[in-house]
Amino acid sequence: MPLNTPPVPEPLDPARERVLLVTLAGIQFVHILDFMVMMPLGPILMRELGVGTHEFGLLVSAYTFSAAFTGVLAAVFVDRFERKRMLLTMFALFALATLACGLAPAYGTLLLARCTAGAFGGVLGSMVQTMVGDLIPFERRGRASGTIMSAFSLSTVAGVPLSLYLANHFGWRFPFIFIAALSCGFLLLGWKMLPVLRGHLPTATVSETERAHPLSAMAAVLRDANHLRALVFMALIMFSLIMFSGFTVIPYITIYVTANVGIRQQDIPLIYLVGGCATFFTSRLVGRLADAHGKIRVYRWMALCSMVPLFVQTHLVPVPLWVMIVCSTVFFVFVPGRMVPAMAIVTSAVQPRLRGTFLSMNGAVQQLSSGTASYIAGTMIAADASGHIVGYGAVGYLAIAATLIAMVFVGQIQMHTGTPATMTPTRP
């Protein structure tokens, strides 16, 4: 039976579109902050919990492995439910799990709480991107991805320094309690601001038989060759580029610069503050460039430029603070900045009727890659007898090699331009 033509959504006026994007970016900000805060807390957690780099790497990877598992589960049913209710339910459960992280009495219970937070937090990222794909036209999707990605910048500008301040003055538990409280505020905002989205429901399956089968949507995704190419591309950039070269490098930046570069722990918030301020503006600029000059072309340029800071950041010797700030800022601009055109490409690669299922599977690929990369880094990176971190440079070399592979592969992806969802308007 042929597919029905998806209904065309009512166009959003600019003010309404900004409100929706800011709300989604706020939700994205909170769950990114929950992951990001583990990075600068590394030395504090290792000291307070009496663990080493391997155990710290497991704390980071536990979140992402759990998120990968629930991403696969979500792919089974996500396109069967209304978008807004699904997103906010996952967000509420994420807030409770993050609160449990702050109340954990020891390493083992913290590890379990991080798994639970990842189980719900991992679904949030794919749901946010799904709503962007449903609501924002293709010609503005790069700009929208830039706005959503600015949540990463805001988490470094405001969230990470504030979390470090709370950890330094009140203990490592307080950042997680702060994030849980912040989640409650954005949960209420999302309930008021986000529209109800049901447009994908009538066309989510091909027939009544497929509609009854829980794995039909996943099978439909996997039967499409372009979907598979997009998933492989995301696996490359998340495992080998963004996650291997980014979130393998990034979790150990704080540990490396304090042990090897000689930067004081109290100066770490300044590094994140300056880098975050820069990327807050550049992420939206990259999004506009992607819309104007082509998403694949801009991705390749960003990936090419990212190889220099990847090498420098992983091979730094003792330098003054200002040199460290310059190097880390360039790193934050280009390495996470590649995700702006990359997510616009991947969001547009899916058949619109299967967007939720596909992006849930894509989220699982991202999180599995992230967890694998962080864990591998924990085995590659160690402290020598003098307390210096060794093995960090090897991660940089692997990142650069993988960057070249993904730059070639991205040209194989075809993009769709549809936005099938219809909205039930709610007051902005």
BAZALO-410060 format. One record per residue (C-alpha): residue number from 0; residue in one letter; x, y, z. Coordinates in steps of 0.5 Angstrom, whole numbers. Layout:
REM residues N
(NUM; "a"; (X; Y; Z))
...
This chain:
REM residues 428
(0; "m"; (0; 0; 0))
(1; "p"; (3; 7; -2))
(2; "l"; (5; 12; 3))
(3; "n"; (0; 18; 5))
(4; "t"; (3; 24; 3))
(5; "p"; (5; 28; 10))
(6; "p"; (1; 34; 12))
(7; "v"; (4; 40; 11))
(8; "p"; (5; 44; 18))
(9; "e"; (3; 51; 19))
(10; "p"; (9; 56; 18))
(11; "l"; (12; 59; 24))
(12; "d"; (12; 66; 24))
(13; "p"; (20; 68; 26))
(14; "a"; (18; 70; 34))
(15; "r"; (14; 63; 35))
(16; "e"; (20; 60; 32))
(17; "r"; (25; 63; 36))
(18; "v"; (21; 61; 42))
(19; "l"; (20; 54; 41))
(20; "l"; (28; 54; 39))
(21; "v"; (30; 57; 46))
(22; "t"; (25; 52; 50))
(23; "l"; (28; 46; 46))
(24; "a"; (35; 49; 47))
(25; "g"; (34; 50; 54))
(26; "i"; (32; 43; 55))
(27; "q"; (38; 41; 51))
(28; "f"; (42; 45; 56))
(29; "v"; (40; 42; 62))
(30; "h"; (42; 35; 60))
(31; "i"; (48; 37; 56))
(32; "l"; (50; 40; 63))
(33; "d"; (49; 34; 67))
(34; "f"; (54; 30; 62))
(35; "m"; (59; 36; 62))
(36; "v"; (59; 37; 69))
(37; "m"; (63; 31; 70))
(38; "m"; (69; 33; 66))
(39; "p"; (71; 39; 70))
(40; "l"; (69; 35; 77))
(41; "g"; (74; 29; 75))
(42; "p"; (80; 31; 79))
(43; "i"; (75; 33; 85))
(44; "l"; (71; 26; 84))
(45; "m"; (78; 22; 84))
(46; "r"; (80; 25; 90))
(47; "e"; (74; 25; 94))
(48; "l"; (72; 18; 92))
(49; "g"; (79; 15; 92))
(50; "v"; (78; 13; 85))
(51; "g"; (83; 13; 79))
(52; "t"; (83; 15; 71))
(53; "h"; (80; 8; 69))
(54; "e"; (74; 9; 75))
(55; "f"; (73; 16; 73))
(56; "g"; (72; 14; 65))
(57; "l"; (67; 9; 67))
(58; "l"; (63; 14; 71))
(59; "v"; (63; 18; 64))
(60; "s"; (62; 12; 60))
(61; "a"; (56; 9; 64))
(62; "y"; (52; 15; 63))
(63; "t"; (53; 14; 55))
(64; "f"; (52; 6; 55))
(65; "s"; (46; 7; 58))
(66; "a"; (43; 12; 54))
(67; "a"; (45; 8; 48))
(68; "f"; (41; 2; 51))
(69; "t"; (35; 6; 52))
(70; "g"; (36; 10; 45))
(71; "v"; (35; 3; 42))
(72; "l"; (29; 1; 46))
(73; "a"; (26; 8; 44))
(74; "a"; (26; 7; 37))
(75; "v"; (21; 1; 38))
(76; "f"; (16; 6; 40))
(77; "v"; (18; 13; 40))
(78; "d"; (14; 15; 33))
(79; "r"; (7; 12; 36))
(80; "f"; (7; 17; 41))
(81; "e"; (5; 25; 41))
(82; "r"; (12; 29; 41))
(83; "k"; (11; 34; 47))
(84; "r"; (8; 29; 52))
(85; "m"; (14; 24; 50))
(86; "l"; (19; 29; 51))
(87; "l"; (17; 32; 58))
(88; "t"; (16; 25; 61))
(89; "m"; (23; 23; 59))
(90; "f"; (25; 30; 62))
(91; "a"; (22; 29; 69))
(92; "l"; (25; 22; 70))
(93; "f"; (32; 25; 68))
(94; "a"; (31; 30; 73))
(95; "l"; (29; 25; 79))
(96; "a"; (35; 21; 76))
(97; "t"; (40; 27; 77))
(98; "l"; (38; 28; 84))
(99; "a"; (39; 21; 85))
(100; "c"; (47; 23; 83))
(101; "g"; (47; 28; 88))
(102; "l"; (45; 24; 94))
(103; "a"; (49; 18; 92))
(104; "p"; (53; 16; 98))
(105; "a"; (59; 12; 95))
(106; "y"; (62; 11; 88))
(107; "g"; (58; 5; 87))
(108; "t"; (51; 8; 88))
(109; "l"; (54; 14; 84))
(110; "l"; (55; 9; 78))
(111; "l"; (48; 7; 78))
(112; "a"; (45; 13; 79))
(113; "r"; (49; 16; 73))
(114; "c"; (47; 10; 69))
(115; "t"; (39; 12; 70))
(116; "a"; (41; 19; 69))
(117; "g"; (43; 17; 62))
(118; "a"; (37; 12; 61))
(119; "f"; (33; 18; 60))
(120; "g"; (38; 24; 58))
(121; "g"; (40; 20; 52))
(122; "v"; (33; 20; 49))
(123; "l"; (32; 27; 50))
(124; "g"; (37; 29; 45))
(125; "s"; (34; 25; 40))
(126; "m"; (27; 28; 42))
(127; "v"; (29; 35; 41))
(128; "q"; (32; 34; 34))
(129; "t"; (26; 30; 32))
(130; "m"; (22; 36; 34))
(131; "v"; (27; 41; 30))
(132; "g"; (26; 37; 24))
(133; "d"; (19; 36; 25))
(134; "l"; (18; 44; 26))
(135; "i"; (23; 47; 22))
(136; "p"; (24; 48; 14))
(137; "f"; (30; 45; 11))
(138; "e"; (33; 52; 9))
(139; "r"; (33; 54; 16))
(140; "r"; (35; 47; 19))
(141; "g"; (42; 49; 20))
(142; "r"; (41; 56; 23))
(143; "a"; (36; 52; 28))
(144; "s"; (41; 46; 29))
(145; "g"; (46; 52; 31))
(146; "t"; (41; 55; 36))
(147; "i"; (40; 48; 39))
(148; "m"; (48; 47; 39))
(149; "s"; (49; 54; 43))
(150; "a"; (46; 50; 49))
(151; "f"; (53; 46; 49))
(152; "s"; (56; 53; 49))
(153; "l"; (52; 56; 55))
(154; "s"; (53; 50; 59))
(155; "t"; (60; 52; 59))
(156; "v"; (59; 59; 60))
(157; "a"; (55; 59; 66))
(158; "g"; (53; 52; 68))
(159; "v"; (60; 49; 68))
(160; "p"; (63; 55; 72))
(161; "l"; (57; 55; 77))
(162; "s"; (57; 48; 78))
(163; "l"; (65; 48; 79))
(164; "y"; (64; 54; 84))
(165; "l"; (58; 49; 88))
(166; "a"; (63; 43; 88))
(167; "n"; (69; 47; 91))
(168; "h"; (65; 51; 96))
(169; "f"; (59; 46; 98))
(170; "g"; (62; 39; 95))
(171; "w"; (61; 35; 89))
(172; "r"; (54; 33; 90))
(173; "f"; (51; 40; 90))
(174; "p"; (52; 41; 82))
(175; "f"; (47; 35; 81))
(176; "i"; (42; 38; 86))
(177; "f"; (43; 44; 82))
(178; "i"; (42; 41; 75))
(179; "a"; (35; 37; 78))
(180; "a"; (32; 44; 81))
(181; "l"; (34; 47; 74))
(182; "s"; (30; 41; 70))
(183; "c"; (24; 43; 74))
(184; "g"; (24; 50; 72))
(185; "f"; (25; 48; 64))
(186; "l"; (20; 42; 65))
(187; "l"; (14; 48; 67))
(188; "l"; (17; 52; 61))
(189; "g"; (16; 46; 56))
(190; "w"; (9; 44; 58))
(191; "k"; (7; 52; 57))
(192; "m"; (11; 53; 51))
(193; "l"; (12; 47; 46))
(194; "p"; (6; 45; 41))
(195; "v"; (3; 38; 41))
(196; "l"; (5; 35; 35))
(197; "r"; (1; 29; 32))
(198; "g"; (2; 30; 25))
(199; "h"; (7; 24; 24))
(200; "l"; (2; 19; 27))
(201; "p"; (-3; 17; 22))
(202; "t"; (3; 16; 17))
(203; "a"; (8; 13; 22))
(204; "t"; (7; 6; 18))
(205; "v"; (5; 3; 12))
(206; "s"; (0; -2; 13))
(207; "e"; (-5; -4; 19))
(208; "t"; (0; -10; 20))
(209; "e"; (6; -6; 20))
(210; "r"; (3; -2; 25))
(211; "a"; (1; -7; 30))
(212; "h"; (8; -10; 30))
(213; "p"; (13; -6; 35))
(214; "l"; (19; -7; 31))
(215; "s"; (16; -5; 24))
(216; "a"; (19; 3; 25))
(217; "m"; (26; 0; 26))
(218; "a"; (25; -5; 20))
(219; "a"; (23; 1; 16))
(220; "v"; (29; 5; 18))
(221; "l"; (34; 0; 17))
(222; "r"; (31; -2; 10))
(223; "d"; (33; 5; 7))
(224; "a"; (40; 5; 4))
(225; "n"; (40; 13; 6))
(226; "h"; (38; 12; 13))
(227; "l"; (44; 7; 14))
(228; "r"; (49; 11; 10))
(229; "a"; (47; 17; 15))
(230; "l"; (48; 12; 21))
(231; "v"; (55; 10; 19))
(232; "f"; (56; 17; 18))
(233; "m"; (54; 19; 25))
(234; "a"; (58; 13; 28))
(235; "l"; (64; 16; 25))
(236; "i"; (64; 23; 27))
(237; "m"; (61; 21; 34))
(238; "f"; (66; 15; 35))
(239; "s"; (72; 17; 31))
(240; "l"; (71; 25; 31))
(241; "i"; (66; 28; 36))
(242; "m"; (66; 23; 41))
(243; "f"; (73; 20; 40))
(244; "s"; (76; 26; 38))
(245; "g"; (72; 30; 43))
(246; "f"; (69; 27; 48))
(247; "t"; (75; 22; 49))
(248; "v"; (79; 28; 49))
(249; "i"; (74; 33; 53))
(250; "p"; (73; 29; 59))
(251; "y"; (81; 29; 61))
(252; "i"; (82; 36; 59))
(253; "t"; (82; 38; 66))
(254; "i"; (86; 32; 69))
(255; "y"; (91; 33; 63))
(256; "v"; (92; 41; 64))
(257; "t"; (92; 41; 71))
(258; "a"; (97; 35; 71))
(259; "n"; (102; 36; 65))
(260; "v"; (101; 43; 63))
(261; "g"; (101; 46; 70))
(262; "i"; (94; 50; 70))
(263; "r"; (91; 51; 77))
(264; "q"; (85; 48; 79))
(265; "q"; (82; 55; 81))
(266; "d"; (83; 57; 74))
(267; "i"; (79; 52; 70))
(268; "p"; (73; 55; 70))
(269; "l"; (76; 61; 66))
(270; "i"; (78; 56; 61))
(271; "y"; (71; 54; 60))
(272; "l"; (68; 61; 61))
(273; "v"; (72; 64; 55))
(274; "g"; (71; 58; 51))
(275; "g"; (64; 57; 52))
(276; "c"; (63; 65; 50))
(277; "a"; (66; 64; 44))
(278; "t"; (62; 58; 42))
(279; "f"; (56; 61; 44))
(280; "f"; (56; 66; 38))
(281; "t"; (60; 61; 33))
(282; "s"; (55; 56; 33))
(283; "r"; (50; 60; 31))
(284; "l"; (54; 63; 25))
(285; "v"; (56; 56; 23))
(286; "g"; (49; 54; 22))
(287; "r"; (48; 60; 18))
(288; "l"; (54; 59; 14))
(289; "a"; (51; 52; 13))
(290; "d"; (44; 54; 10))
(291; "a"; (47; 59; 6))
(292; "h"; (53; 55; 3))
(293; "g"; (51; 48; 4))
(294; "k"; (51; 43; 10))
(295; "i"; (56; 38; 7))
(296; "r"; (61; 43; 5))
(297; "v"; (61; 47; 11))
(298; "y"; (62; 41; 15))
(299; "r"; (68; 39; 11))
(300; "w"; (71; 46; 13))
(301; "m"; (70; 45; 20))
(302; "a"; (72; 38; 20))
(303; "l"; (79; 40; 17))
(304; "c"; (80; 46; 21))
(305; "s"; (79; 42; 28))
(306; "m"; (85; 38; 26))
(307; "v"; (89; 43; 28))
(308; "p"; (87; 44; 35))
(309; "l"; (86; 37; 36))
(310; "f"; (93; 36; 35))
(311; "v"; (95; 42; 40))
(312; "q"; (90; 40; 45))
(313; "t"; (93; 33; 46))
(314; "h"; (100; 35; 46))
(315; "l"; (101; 41; 50))
(316; "v"; (107; 42; 55))
(317; "p"; (107; 47; 61))
(318; "v"; (105; 54; 58))
(319; "p"; (102; 60; 61))
(320; "l"; (95; 61; 63))
(321; "w"; (93; 66; 57))
(322; "v"; (96; 61; 52))
(323; "m"; (92; 55; 55))
(324; "i"; (86; 59; 54))
(325; "v"; (87; 61; 47))
(326; "c"; (88; 54; 45))
(327; "s"; (82; 51; 49))
(328; "t"; (78; 56; 46))
(329; "v"; (80; 54; 39))
(330; "f"; (79; 47; 41))
(331; "f"; (72; 49; 43))
(332; "v"; (70; 53; 37))
(333; "f"; (72; 47; 32))
(334; "v"; (71; 41; 35))
(335; "p"; (64; 41; 38))
(336; "g"; (62; 46; 32))
(337; "r"; (62; 41; 27))
(338; "m"; (56; 38; 30))
(339; "v"; (52; 44; 28))
(340; "p"; (52; 42; 20))
(341; "a"; (53; 35; 22))
(342; "m"; (46; 34; 26))
(343; "a"; (43; 39; 20))
(344; "i"; (45; 33; 15))
(345; "v"; (43; 27; 19))
(346; "t"; (36; 30; 21))
(347; "s"; (35; 32; 14))
(348; "a"; (37; 25; 12))
(349; "v"; (31; 21; 15))
(350; "q"; (24; 20; 11))
(351; "p"; (20; 25; 15))
(352; "r"; (15; 19; 17))
(353; "l"; (20; 16; 21))
(354; "r"; (24; 21; 24))
(355; "g"; (23; 20; 31))
(356; "t"; (25; 12; 30))
(357; "f"; (31; 14; 26))
(358; "l"; (34; 20; 31))
(359; "s"; (33; 15; 37))
(360; "m"; (37; 10; 33))
(361; "n"; (42; 15; 32))
(362; "g"; (42; 18; 39))
(363; "a"; (44; 10; 41))
(364; "v"; (49; 10; 36))
(365; "q"; (52; 17; 39))
(366; "q"; (52; 15; 46))
(367; "l"; (55; 8; 45))
(368; "s"; (60; 11; 41))
(369; "s"; (61; 16; 46))
(370; "g"; (61; 11; 52))
(371; "t"; (66; 6; 48))
(372; "a"; (71; 12; 47))
(373; "s"; (71; 15; 54))
(374; "y"; (72; 8; 56))
(375; "i"; (78; 6; 51))
(376; "a"; (81; 13; 53))
(377; "g"; (81; 11; 60))
(378; "t"; (85; 5; 59))
(379; "m"; (90; 9; 54))
(380; "i"; (91; 15; 59))
(381; "a"; (94; 14; 65))
(382; "a"; (98; 17; 71))
(383; "d"; (106; 16; 71))
(384; "a"; (110; 16; 77))
(385; "s"; (111; 23; 77))
(386; "g"; (103; 24; 77))
(387; "h"; (103; 27; 69))
(388; "i"; (98; 24; 65))
(389; "v"; (101; 19; 59))
(390; "g"; (98; 17; 53))
(391; "y"; (94; 23; 51))
(392; "g"; (97; 24; 45))
(393; "a"; (95; 18; 42))
(394; "v"; (88; 20; 42))
(395; "g"; (89; 26; 38))
(396; "y"; (92; 22; 33))
(397; "l"; (87; 17; 32))
(398; "a"; (82; 23; 32))
(399; "i"; (85; 26; 26))
(400; "a"; (85; 20; 22))
(401; "a"; (78; 19; 23))
(402; "t"; (76; 26; 21))
(403; "l"; (79; 25; 14))
(404; "i"; (75; 19; 14))
(405; "a"; (68; 22; 16))
(406; "m"; (70; 28; 11))
(407; "v"; (70; 23; 5))
(408; "f"; (64; 19; 7))
(409; "v"; (59; 25; 9))
(410; "g"; (58; 26; 1))
(411; "q"; (55; 19; 1))
(412; "i"; (49; 22; 4))
(413; "q"; (42; 25; 1))
(414; "m"; (38; 30; 5))
(415; "h"; (30; 30; 5))
(416; "t"; (27; 37; 5))
(417; "g"; (20; 35; 8))
(418; "t"; (17; 37; 15))
(419; "p"; (11; 33; 16))
(420; "a"; (8; 35; 23))
(421; "t"; (2; 39; 24))
(422; "m"; (2; 43; 30))
(423; "t"; (-4; 44; 35))
(424; "p"; (-2; 51; 37))
(425; "t"; (-1; 53; 44))
(426; "r"; (0; 60; 47))
(427; "p"; (7; 62; 47))
